[in-house]
Amino acid sequence: ARYARSEGAKVALCGHTHHSYLGQKWGVGVCNPGSCGMGMIPTYGILTLNRGNWDFRVYPVYEEEA
């Protein structure tokens, strides 16, 4: 997040922890989609950009069965 801020970014995408995360650090949105194959609940993320605004959501890879 510090490097992203120094480059003028509003959002930073990261990974490697295998845990999803959405938050802010040093004034930059930090988005980690988690892991689509490792971890207890496989997840993925979708980042949507619209006229300078961003939205990030994390979804499970597998939907729960009823």
mmCIF file of the N, C-alpha and C atoms, coordinates in Angstrom:
data_MODEL
# 
_entry.id   MODEL 
# 
loop_
_atom_site.group_PDB 
_atom_site.id 
_atom_site.type_symbol 
_atom_site.label_atom_id 
_atom_site.label_alt_id 
_atom_site.label_comp_id 
_atom_site.label_asym_id 
_atom_site.label_entity_id 
_atom_site.label_seq_id 
_atom_site.pdbx_PDB_ins_code 
_atom_site.Cartn_x 
_atom_site.Cartn_y 
_atom_site.Cartn_z 
_atom_site.occupancy 
_atom_site.B_iso_or_equiv 
_atom_site.pdbx_formal_charge 
_atom_site.auth_seq_id 
_atom_site.auth_comp_id 
_atom_site.auth_asym_id 
_atom_site.auth_atom_id 
_atom_site.pdbx_PDB_model_num 
ATOM 1   N N  . ALA A 1 1  ? 0.822   -1.191  0.000   1.00 0.00 ? 1  ALA A N  1 
ATOM 2   C CA . ALA A 1 1  ? 0.000   0.000   0.000   1.00 0.00 ? 1  ALA A CA 1 
ATOM 3   C C  . ALA A 1 1  ? 0.872   1.264   0.000   1.00 0.00 ? 1  ALA A C  1 
ATOM 4   N N  . ARG A 1 2  ? 1.982   1.222   0.720   1.00 0.00 ? 2  ARG A N  1 
ATOM 5   C CA . ARG A 1 2  ? 2.870   2.396   0.725   1.00 0.00 ? 2  ARG A CA 1 
ATOM 6   C C  . ARG A 1 2  ? 3.413   2.672   -0.664  1.00 0.00 ? 2  ARG A C  1 
ATOM 7   N N  . TYR A 1 3  ? 3.861   1.627   -1.335  1.00 0.00 ? 3  TYR A N  1 
ATOM 8   C CA . TYR A 1 3  ? 4.399   1.808   -2.691  1.00 0.00 ? 3  TYR A CA 1 
ATOM 9   C C  . TYR A 1 3  ? 3.300   2.289   -3.633  1.00 0.00 ? 3  TYR A C  1 
ATOM 10  N N  . ALA A 1 4  ? 2.130   1.705   -3.540  1.00 0.00 ? 4  ALA A N  1 
ATOM 11  C CA . ALA A 1 4  ? 1.011   2.123   -4.392  1.00 0.00 ? 4  ALA A CA 1 
ATOM 12  C C  . ALA A 1 4  ? 0.720   3.608   -4.177  1.00 0.00 ? 4  ALA A C  1 
ATOM 13  N N  . ARG A 1 5  ? 0.716   4.044   -2.927  1.00 0.00 ? 5  ARG A N  1 
ATOM 14  C CA . ARG A 1 5  ? 0.477   5.465   -2.634  1.00 0.00 ? 5  ARG A CA 1 
ATOM 15  C C  . ARG A 1 5  ? 1.568   6.344   -3.217  1.00 0.00 ? 5  ARG A C  1 
ATOM 16  N N  . SER A 1 6  ? 2.817   5.886   -3.118  1.00 0.00 ? 6  SER A N  1 
ATOM 17  C CA . SER A 1 6  ? 3.922   6.701   -3.645  1.00 0.00 ? 6  SER A CA 1 
ATOM 18  C C  . SER A 1 6  ? 3.841   6.839   -5.161  1.00 0.00 ? 6  SER A C  1 
ATOM 19  N N  . GLU A 1 7  ? 3.153   5.908   -5.814  1.00 0.00 ? 7  GLU A N  1 
ATOM 20  C CA . GLU A 1 7  ? 2.967   5.958   -7.266  1.00 0.00 ? 7  GLU A CA 1 
ATOM 21  C C  . GLU A 1 7  ? 1.662   6.644   -7.660  1.00 0.00 ? 7  GLU A C  1 
ATOM 22  N N  . GLY A 1 8  ? 0.906   7.127   -6.673  1.00 0.00 ? 8  GLY A N  1 
ATOM 23  C CA . GLY A 1 8  ? -0.338  7.832   -6.950  1.00 0.00 ? 8  GLY A CA 1 
ATOM 24  C C  . GLY A 1 8  ? -1.552  6.932   -7.145  1.00 0.00 ? 8  GLY A C  1 
ATOM 25  N N  . ALA A 1 9  ? -1.424  5.655   -6.783  1.00 0.00 ? 9  ALA A N  1 
ATOM 26  C CA . ALA A 1 9  ? -2.541  4.715   -6.951  1.00 0.00 ? 9  ALA A CA 1 
ATOM 27  C C  . ALA A 1 9  ? -3.594  4.905   -5.861  1.00 0.00 ? 9  ALA A C  1 
ATOM 28  N N  . LYS A 1 10 ? -4.825  4.630   -6.195  1.00 0.00 ? 10 LYS A N  1 
ATOM 29  C CA . LYS A 1 10 ? -5.920  4.671   -5.222  1.00 0.00 ? 10 LYS A CA 1 
ATOM 30  C C  . LYS A 1 10 ? -6.244  3.293   -4.667  1.00 0.00 ? 10 LYS A C  1 
ATOM 31  N N  . VAL A 1 11 ? -5.823  2.252   -5.397  1.00 0.00 ? 11 VAL A N  1 
ATOM 32  C CA . VAL A 1 11 ? -6.102  0.886   -4.980  1.00 0.00 ? 11 VAL A CA 1 
ATOM 33  C C  . VAL A 1 11 ? -4.910  -0.002  -5.324  1.00 0.00 ? 11 VAL A C  1 
ATOM 34  N N  . ALA A 1 12 ? -4.643  -0.986  -4.453  1.00 0.00 ? 12 ALA A N  1 
ATOM 35  C CA . ALA A 1 12 ? -3.564  -1.951  -4.677  1.00 0.00 ? 12 ALA A CA 1 
ATOM 36  C C  . ALA A 1 12 ? -4.153  -3.356  -4.635  1.00 0.00 ? 12 ALA A C  1 
ATOM 37  N N  . LEU A 1 13 ? -3.804  -4.162  -5.617  1.00 0.00 ? 13 LEU A N  1 
ATOM 38  C CA . LEU A 1 13 ? -4.231  -5.557  -5.652  1.00 0.00 ? 13 LEU A CA 1 
ATOM 39  C C  . LEU A 1 13 ? -3.074  -6.420  -5.184  1.00 0.00 ? 13 LEU A C  1 
ATOM 40  N N  . CYS A 1 14 ? -3.360  -7.372  -4.328  1.00 0.00 ? 14 CYS A N  1 
ATOM 41  C CA . CYS A 1 14 ? -2.291  -8.226  -3.817  1.00 0.00 ? 14 CYS A CA 1 
ATOM 42  C C  . CYS A 1 14 ? -2.821  -9.639  -3.622  1.00 0.00 ? 14 CYS A C  1 
ATOM 43  N N  . GLY A 1 15 ? -1.958  -10.505 -3.211  1.00 0.00 ? 15 GLY A N  1 
ATOM 44  C CA . GLY A 1 15 ? -2.345  -11.889 -2.990  1.00 0.00 ? 15 GLY A CA 1 
ATOM 45  C C  . GLY A 1 15 ? -1.325  -12.572 -2.121  1.00 0.00 ? 15 GLY A C  1 
ATOM 46  N N  . HIS A 1 16 ? -1.169  -13.857 -2.309  1.00 0.00 ? 16 HIS A N  1 
ATOM 47  C CA . HIS A 1 16 ? -0.192  -14.725 -1.686  1.00 0.00 ? 16 HIS A CA 1 
ATOM 48  C C  . HIS A 1 16 ? -0.580  -15.179 -0.277  1.00 0.00 ? 16 HIS A C  1 
ATOM 49  N N  . THR A 1 17 ? -1.443  -14.496 0.426   1.00 0.00 ? 17 THR A N  1 
ATOM 50  C CA . THR A 1 17 ? -1.785  -14.903 1.795   1.00 0.00 ? 17 THR A CA 1 
ATOM 51  C C  . THR A 1 17 ? -2.819  -16.015 1.821   1.00 0.00 ? 17 THR A C  1 
ATOM 52  N N  . HIS A 1 18 ? -3.528  -16.224 0.715   1.00 0.00 ? 18 HIS A N  1 
ATOM 53  C CA . HIS A 1 18 ? -4.594  -17.219 0.608   1.00 0.00 ? 18 HIS A CA 1 
ATOM 54  C C  . HIS A 1 18 ? -5.801  -16.880 1.485   1.00 0.00 ? 18 HIS A C  1 
ATOM 55  N N  . HIS A 1 19 ? -5.880  -15.648 1.958   1.00 0.00 ? 19 HIS A N  1 
ATOM 56  C CA . HIS A 1 19 ? -7.029  -15.173 2.736   1.00 0.00 ? 19 HIS A CA 1 
ATOM 57  C C  . HIS A 1 19 ? -7.523  -13.883 2.090   1.00 0.00 ? 19 HIS A C  1 
ATOM 58  N N  . SER A 1 20 ? -8.828  -13.793 1.868   1.00 0.00 ? 20 SER A N  1 
ATOM 59  C CA . SER A 1 20 ? -9.350  -12.569 1.257   1.00 0.00 ? 20 SER A CA 1 
ATOM 60  C C  . SER A 1 20 ? -9.261  -11.406 2.242   1.00 0.00 ? 20 SER A C  1 
ATOM 61  N N  . TYR A 1 21 ? -9.071  -10.222 1.693   1.00 0.00 ? 21 TYR A N  1 
ATOM 62  C CA . TYR A 1 21 ? -8.947  -9.014  2.519   1.00 0.00 ? 21 TYR A CA 1 
ATOM 63  C C  . TYR A 1 21 ? -9.397  -7.819  1.701   1.00 0.00 ? 21 TYR A C  1 
ATOM 64  N N  . LEU A 1 22 ? -10.137 -6.952  2.335   1.00 0.00 ? 22 LEU A N  1 
ATOM 65  C CA . LEU A 1 22 ? -10.513 -5.669  1.747   1.00 0.00 ? 22 LEU A CA 1 
ATOM 66  C C  . LEU A 1 22 ? -10.421 -4.631  2.846   1.00 0.00 ? 22 LEU A C  1 
ATOM 67  N N  . GLY A 1 23 ? -9.585  -3.639  2.640   1.00 0.00 ? 23 GLY A N  1 
ATOM 68  C CA . GLY A 1 23 ? -9.416  -2.605  3.647   1.00 0.00 ? 23 GLY A CA 1 
ATOM 69  C C  . GLY A 1 23 ? -8.633  -1.434  3.090   1.00 0.00 ? 23 GLY A C  1 
ATOM 70  N N  . GLN A 1 24 ? -8.235  -0.540  3.981   1.00 0.00 ? 24 GLN A N  1 
ATOM 71  C CA . GLN A 1 24 ? -7.440  0.614   3.571   1.00 0.00 ? 24 GLN A CA 1 
ATOM 72  C C  . GLN A 1 24 ? -6.204  0.709   4.445   1.00 0.00 ? 24 GLN A C  1 
ATOM 73  N N  . LYS A 1 25 ? -5.098  1.030   3.803   1.00 0.00 ? 25 LYS A N  1 
ATOM 74  C CA . LYS A 1 25 ? -3.844  1.286   4.511   1.00 0.00 ? 25 LYS A CA 1 
ATOM 75  C C  . LYS A 1 25 ? -3.187  2.477   3.850   1.00 0.00 ? 25 LYS A C  1 
ATOM 76  N N  . TRP A 1 26 ? -2.755  3.423   4.639   1.00 0.00 ? 26 TRP A N  1 
ATOM 77  C CA . TRP A 1 26 ? -2.069  4.618   4.148   1.00 0.00 ? 26 TRP A CA 1 
ATOM 78  C C  . TRP A 1 26 ? -2.870  5.328   3.054   1.00 0.00 ? 26 TRP A C  1 
ATOM 79  N N  . GLY A 1 27 ? -4.192  5.306   3.176   1.00 0.00 ? 27 GLY A N  1 
ATOM 80  C CA . GLY A 1 27 ? -5.045  6.009   2.222   1.00 0.00 ? 27 GLY A CA 1 
ATOM 81  C C  . GLY A 1 27 ? -5.248  5.303   0.893   1.00 0.00 ? 27 GLY A C  1 
ATOM 82  N N  . VAL A 1 28 ? -4.858  4.035   0.820   1.00 0.00 ? 28 VAL A N  1 
ATOM 83  C CA . VAL A 1 28 ? -4.991  3.257   -0.408  1.00 0.00 ? 28 VAL A CA 1 
ATOM 84  C C  . VAL A 1 28 ? -5.890  2.048   -0.120  1.00 0.00 ? 28 VAL A C  1 
ATOM 85  N N  . GLY A 1 29 ? -6.839  1.777   -1.010  1.00 0.00 ? 29 GLY A N  1 
ATOM 86  C CA . GLY A 1 29 ? -7.650  0.574   -0.876  1.00 0.00 ? 29 GLY A CA 1 
ATOM 87  C C  . GLY A 1 29 ? -6.798  -0.645  -1.175  1.00 0.00 ? 29 GLY A C  1 
ATOM 88  N N  . VAL A 1 30 ? -6.858  -1.656  -0.315  1.00 0.00 ? 30 VAL A N  1 
ATOM 89  C CA . VAL A 1 30 ? -6.081  -2.877  -0.500  1.00 0.00 ? 30 VAL A CA 1 
ATOM 90  C C  . VAL A 1 30 ? -7.048  -4.035  -0.717  1.00 0.00 ? 30 VAL A C  1 
ATOM 91  N N  . CYS A 1 31 ? -6.882  -4.731  -1.840  1.00 0.00 ? 31 CYS A N  1 
ATOM 92  C CA . CYS A 1 31 ? -7.787  -5.813  -2.221  1.00 0.00 ? 31 CYS A CA 1 
ATOM 93  C C  . CYS A 1 31 ? -7.003  -7.097  -2.440  1.00 0.00 ? 31 CYS A C  1 
ATOM 94  N N  . ASN A 1 32 ? -7.369  -8.128  -1.711  1.00 0.00 ? 32 ASN A N  1 
ATOM 95  C CA . ASN A 1 32 ? -6.779  -9.447  -1.882  1.00 0.00 ? 32 ASN A CA 1 
ATOM 96  C C  . ASN A 1 32 ? -7.941  -10.416 -2.102  1.00 0.00 ? 32 ASN A C  1 
ATOM 97  N N  . PRO A 1 33 ? -8.015  -11.069 -3.262  1.00 0.00 ? 33 PRO A N  1 
ATOM 98  C CA . PRO A 1 33 ? -9.151  -11.936 -3.552  1.00 0.00 ? 33 PRO A CA 1 
ATOM 99  C C  . PRO A 1 33 ? -9.132  -13.264 -2.808  1.00 0.00 ? 33 PRO A C  1 
ATOM 100 N N  . GLY A 1 34 ? -8.073  -13.589 -2.106  1.00 0.00 ? 34 GLY A N  1 
ATOM 101 C CA . GLY A 1 34 ? -7.987  -14.873 -1.428  1.00 0.00 ? 34 GLY A CA 1 
ATOM 102 C C  . GLY A 1 34 ? -7.317  -15.894 -2.325  1.00 0.00 ? 34 GLY A C  1 
ATOM 103 N N  . SER A 1 35 ? -7.866  -17.098 -2.363  1.00 0.00 ? 35 SER A N  1 
ATOM 104 C CA . SER A 1 35 ? -7.272  -18.171 -3.156  1.00 0.00 ? 35 SER A CA 1 
ATOM 105 C C  . SER A 1 35 ? -8.368  -19.006 -3.789  1.00 0.00 ? 35 SER A C  1 
ATOM 106 N N  . CYS A 1 36 ? -8.259  -19.251 -5.076  1.00 0.00 ? 36 CYS A N  1 
ATOM 107 C CA . CYS A 1 36 ? -9.288  -20.035 -5.757  1.00 0.00 ? 36 CYS A CA 1 
ATOM 108 C C  . CYS A 1 36 ? -9.045  -21.533 -5.631  1.00 0.00 ? 36 CYS A C  1 
ATOM 109 N N  . GLY A 1 37 ? -7.929  -21.940 -5.032  1.00 0.00 ? 37 GLY A N  1 
ATOM 110 C CA . GLY A 1 37 ? -7.673  -23.360 -4.929  1.00 0.00 ? 37 GLY A CA 1 
ATOM 111 C C  . GLY A 1 37 ? -7.112  -23.797 -3.595  1.00 0.00 ? 37 GLY A C  1 
ATOM 112 N N  . MET A 1 38 ? -6.629  -22.853 -2.802  1.00 0.00 ? 38 MET A N  1 
ATOM 113 C CA . MET A 1 38 ? -6.067  -23.193 -1.497  1.00 0.00 ? 38 MET A CA 1 
ATOM 114 C C  . MET A 1 38 ? -6.858  -22.467 -0.427  1.00 0.00 ? 38 MET A C  1 
ATOM 115 N N  . GLY A 1 39 ? -6.693  -22.870 0.791   1.00 0.00 ? 39 GLY A N  1 
ATOM 116 C CA . GLY A 1 39 ? -7.424  -22.241 1.881   1.00 0.00 ? 39 GLY A CA 1 
ATOM 117 C C  . GLY A 1 39 ? -8.711  -23.004 2.170   1.00 0.00 ? 39 GLY A C  1 
ATOM 118 N N  . MET A 1 40 ? -9.354  -22.633 3.230   1.00 0.00 ? 40 MET A N  1 
ATOM 119 C CA . MET A 1 40 ? -10.551 -23.351 3.659   1.00 0.00 ? 40 MET A CA 1 
ATOM 120 C C  . MET A 1 40 ? -11.746 -23.086 2.747   1.00 0.00 ? 40 MET A C  1 
ATOM 121 N N  . ILE A 1 41 ? -11.921 -21.840 2.338   1.00 0.00 ? 41 ILE A N  1 
ATOM 122 C CA . ILE A 1 41 ? -13.029 -21.484 1.451   1.00 0.00 ? 41 ILE A CA 1 
ATOM 123 C C  . ILE A 1 41 ? -12.433 -20.821 0.215   1.00 0.00 ? 41 ILE A C  1 
ATOM 124 N N  . PRO A 1 42 ? -12.383 -21.520 -0.924  1.00 0.00 ? 42 PRO A N  1 
ATOM 125 C CA . PRO A 1 42 ? -11.833 -20.915 -2.140  1.00 0.00 ? 42 PRO A CA 1 
ATOM 126 C C  . PRO A 1 42 ? -12.654 -19.701 -2.583  1.00 0.00 ? 42 PRO A C  1 
ATOM 127 N N  . THR A 1 43 ? -11.971 -18.615 -2.882  1.00 0.00 ? 43 THR A N  1 
ATOM 128 C CA . THR A 1 43 ? -12.647 -17.372 -3.275  1.00 0.00 ? 43 THR A CA 1 
ATOM 129 C C  . THR A 1 43 ? -11.932 -16.731 -4.460  1.00 0.00 ? 43 THR A C  1 
ATOM 130 N N  . TYR A 1 44 ? -12.637 -15.806 -5.092  1.00 0.00 ? 44 TYR A N  1 
ATOM 131 C CA . TYR A 1 44 ? -12.054 -14.986 -6.161  1.00 0.00 ? 44 TYR A CA 1 
ATOM 132 C C  . TYR A 1 44 ? -12.619 -13.584 -6.006  1.00 0.00 ? 44 TYR A C  1 
ATOM 133 N N  . GLY A 1 45 ? -11.980 -12.603 -6.636  1.00 0.00 ? 45 GLY A N  1 
ATOM 134 C CA . GLY A 1 45 ? -12.431 -11.226 -6.527  1.00 0.00 ? 45 GLY A CA 1 
ATOM 135 C C  . GLY A 1 45 ? -12.700 -10.604 -7.878  1.00 0.00 ? 45 GLY A C  1 
ATOM 136 N N  . ILE A 1 46 ? -13.594 -9.642  -7.880  1.00 0.00 ? 46 ILE A N  1 
ATOM 137 C CA . ILE A 1 46 ? -13.878 -8.850  -9.083  1.00 0.00 ? 46 ILE A CA 1 
ATOM 138 C C  . ILE A 1 46 ? -13.734 -7.380  -8.717  1.00 0.00 ? 46 ILE A C  1 
ATOM 139 N N  . LEU A 1 47 ? -12.872 -6.694  -9.460  1.00 0.00 ? 47 LEU A N  1 
ATOM 140 C CA . LEU A 1 47 ? -12.658 -5.256  -9.285  1.00 0.00 ? 47 LEU A CA 1 
ATOM 141 C C  . LEU A 1 47 ? -13.362 -4.543  -10.428 1.00 0.00 ? 47 LEU A C  1 
ATOM 142 N N  . THR A 1 48 ? -14.222 -3.600  -10.096 1.00 0.00 ? 48 THR A N  1 
ATOM 143 C CA . THR A 1 48 ? -14.934 -2.814  -11.096 1.00 0.00 ? 48 THR A CA 1 
ATOM 144 C C  . THR A 1 48 ? -14.490 -1.361  -10.975 1.00 0.00 ? 48 THR A C  1 
ATOM 145 N N  . LEU A 1 49 ? -14.068 -0.788  -12.093 1.00 0.00 ? 49 LEU A N  1 
ATOM 146 C CA . LEU A 1 49 ? -13.662 0.615   -12.139 1.00 0.00 ? 49 LEU A CA 1 
ATOM 147 C C  . LEU A 1 49 ? -14.693 1.391   -12.942 1.00 0.00 ? 49 LEU A C  1 
ATOM 148 N N  . ASN A 1 50 ? -15.091 2.558   -12.431 1.00 0.00 ? 50 ASN A N  1 
ATOM 149 C CA . ASN A 1 50 ? -16.080 3.374   -13.125 1.00 0.00 ? 50 ASN A CA 1 
ATOM 150 C C  . ASN A 1 50 ? -15.811 4.845   -12.848 1.00 0.00 ? 50 ASN A C  1 
ATOM 151 N N  . ARG A 1 51 ? -15.263 5.522   -13.831 1.00 0.00 ? 51 ARG A N  1 
ATOM 152 C CA . ARG A 1 51 ? -15.015 6.972   -13.742 1.00 0.00 ? 51 ARG A CA 1 
ATOM 153 C C  . ARG A 1 51 ? -14.242 7.380   -12.487 1.00 0.00 ? 51 ARG A C  1 
ATOM 154 N N  . GLY A 1 52 ? -13.176 6.674   -12.234 1.00 0.00 ? 52 GLY A N  1 
ATOM 155 C CA . GLY A 1 52 ? -12.328 7.021   -11.095 1.00 0.00 ? 52 GLY A CA 1 
ATOM 156 C C  . GLY A 1 52 ? -12.750 6.394   -9.781  1.00 0.00 ? 52 GLY A C  1 
ATOM 157 N N  . ASN A 1 53 ? -13.884 5.747   -9.736  1.00 0.00 ? 53 ASN A N  1 
ATOM 158 C CA . ASN A 1 53 ? -14.339 5.051   -8.536  1.00 0.00 ? 53 ASN A CA 1 
ATOM 159 C C  . ASN A 1 53 ? -14.103 3.556   -8.718  1.00 0.00 ? 53 ASN A C  1 
ATOM 160 N N  . TRP A 1 54 ? -13.912 2.846   -7.617  1.00 0.00 ? 54 TRP A N  1 
ATOM 161 C CA . TRP A 1 54 ? -13.682 1.420   -7.714  1.00 0.00 ? 54 TRP A CA 1 
ATOM 162 C C  . TRP A 1 54 ? -14.543 0.686   -6.700  1.00 0.00 ? 54 TRP A C  1 
ATOM 163 N N  . ASP A 1 55 ? -14.847 -0.557  -7.043  1.00 0.00 ? 55 ASP A N  1 
ATOM 164 C CA . ASP A 1 55 ? -15.622 -1.436  -6.174  1.00 0.00 ? 55 ASP A CA 1 
ATOM 165 C C  . ASP A 1 55 ? -14.984 -2.821  -6.272  1.00 0.00 ? 55 ASP A C  1 
ATOM 166 N N  . PHE A 1 56 ? -14.734 -3.449  -5.142  1.00 0.00 ? 56 PHE A N  1 
ATOM 167 C CA . PHE A 1 56 ? -14.111 -4.763  -5.118  1.00 0.00 ? 56 PHE A CA 1 
ATOM 168 C C  . PHE A 1 56 ? -14.980 -5.694  -4.296  1.00 0.00 ? 56 PHE A C  1 
ATOM 169 N N  . ARG A 1 57 ? -15.269 -6.852  -4.848  1.00 0.00 ? 57 ARG A N  1 
ATOM 170 C CA . ARG A 1 57 ? -16.091 -7.839  -4.140  1.00 0.00 ? 57 ARG A CA 1 
ATOM 171 C C  . ARG A 1 57 ? -15.426 -9.205  -4.222  1.00 0.00 ? 57 ARG A C  1 
ATOM 172 N N  . VAL A 1 58 ? -15.575 -9.964  -3.157  1.00 0.00 ? 58 VAL A N  1 
ATOM 173 C CA . VAL A 1 58 ? -15.031 -11.314 -3.071  1.00 0.00 ? 58 VAL A CA 1 
ATOM 174 C C  . VAL A 1 58 ? -16.195 -12.290 -3.081  1.00 0.00 ? 58 VAL A C  1 
ATOM 175 N N  . TYR A 1 59 ? -16.054 -13.349 -3.869  1.00 0.00 ? 59 TYR A N  1 
ATOM 176 C CA . TYR A 1 59 ? -17.104 -14.356 -4.013  1.00 0.00 ? 59 TYR A CA 1 
ATOM 177 C C  . TYR A 1 59 ? -16.530 -15.751 -3.759  1.00 0.00 ? 59 TYR A C  1 
ATOM 178 N N  . PRO A 1 60 ? -17.344 -16.662 -3.221  1.00 0.00 ? 60 PRO A N  1 
ATOM 179 C CA . PRO A 1 60 ? -16.883 -18.043 -3.093  1.00 0.00 ? 60 PRO A CA 1 
ATOM 180 C C  . PRO A 1 60 ? -16.823 -18.717 -4.449  1.00 0.00 ? 60 PRO A C  1 
ATOM 181 N N  . VAL A 1 61 ? -15.864 -19.610 -4.653  1.00 0.00 ? 61 VAL A N  1 
ATOM 182 C CA . VAL A 1 61 ? -15.754 -20.336 -5.915  1.00 0.00 ? 61 VAL A CA 1 
ATOM 183 C C  . VAL A 1 61 ? -16.929 -21.289 -6.074  1.00 0.00 ? 61 VAL A C  1 
ATOM 184 N N  . TYR A 1 62 ? -17.302 -21.919 -4.983  1.00 0.00 ? 62 TYR A N  1 
ATOM 185 C CA . TYR A 1 62 ? -18.409 -22.872 -5.017  1.00 0.00 ? 62 TYR A CA 1 
ATOM 186 C C  . TYR A 1 62 ? -19.582 -22.309 -4.231  1.00 0.00 ? 62 TYR A C  1 
ATOM 187 N N  . GLU A 1 63 ? -20.756 -22.343 -4.823  1.00 0.00 ? 63 GLU A N  1 
ATOM 188 C CA . GLU A 1 63 ? -21.954 -21.885 -4.107  1.00 0.00 ? 63 GLU A CA 1 
ATOM 189 C C  . GLU A 1 63 ? -22.420 -22.998 -3.167  1.00 0.00 ? 63 GLU A C  1 
ATOM 190 N N  . GLU A 1 64 ? -22.945 -22.575 -2.030  1.00 0.00 ? 64 GLU A N  1 
ATOM 191 C CA . GLU A 1 64 ? -23.463 -23.556 -1.072  1.00 0.00 ? 64 GLU A CA 1 
ATOM 192 C C  . GLU A 1 64 ? -24.715 -24.212 -1.648  1.00 0.00 ? 64 GLU A C  1 
ATOM 193 N N  . GLU A 1 65 ? -24.834 -25.495 -1.398  1.00 0.00 ? 65 GLU A N  1 
ATOM 194 C CA . GLU A 1 65 ? -26.028 -26.200 -1.855  1.00 0.00 ? 65 GLU A CA 1 
ATOM 195 C C  . GLU A 1 65 ? -27.094 -26.128 -0.783  1.00 0.00 ? 65 GLU A C  1 
ATOM 196 N N  . ALA A 1 66 ? -28.350 -26.034 -1.208  1.00 0.00 ? 66 ALA A N  1 
ATOM 197 C CA . ALA A 1 66 ? -29.469 -25.928 -0.252  1.00 0.00 ? 66 ALA A CA 1 
ATOM 198 C C  . ALA A 1 66 ? -29.756 -27.255 0.405   1.00 0.00 ? 66 ALA A C  1 
# 
